[in-house]
Amino acid sequence: MGRIAKGTKCSIIDCDEVAVRSISTPKVEATGLQVAEQRRVYLCRQHYKEYKKKSKNDRKIERWRWTNG
């Protein structure tokens, strides 16, 4: 059983929502979200949506690198 299934809280500072996804810390910090210091960042639904919007261009470039490489 993983930490999200156990009910881990969101890692974003001043957020007490239940986490739905976990992502590595450097990826989330690159988008400018303020996170508590950990190896993995746990994000609630609202912050995961915000992360996806902010990292859309980076993810697109990463996909191009693998498909055209």
HELIX and SHEET records of a PDB file:
HELIX    1   1 THR A   25  GLU A   29  1                                   5    
HELIX    2   2 ARG A   45  LYS A   54  1                                  10    
HELIX    3   3 LYS A   56  THR A   67  1                                  12    
SHEET    1   A 2 ARG A  21  SER A  24  0                                        
SHEET    2   A 2 ARG A  40  LEU A  43 -1                                        
END                                                                             
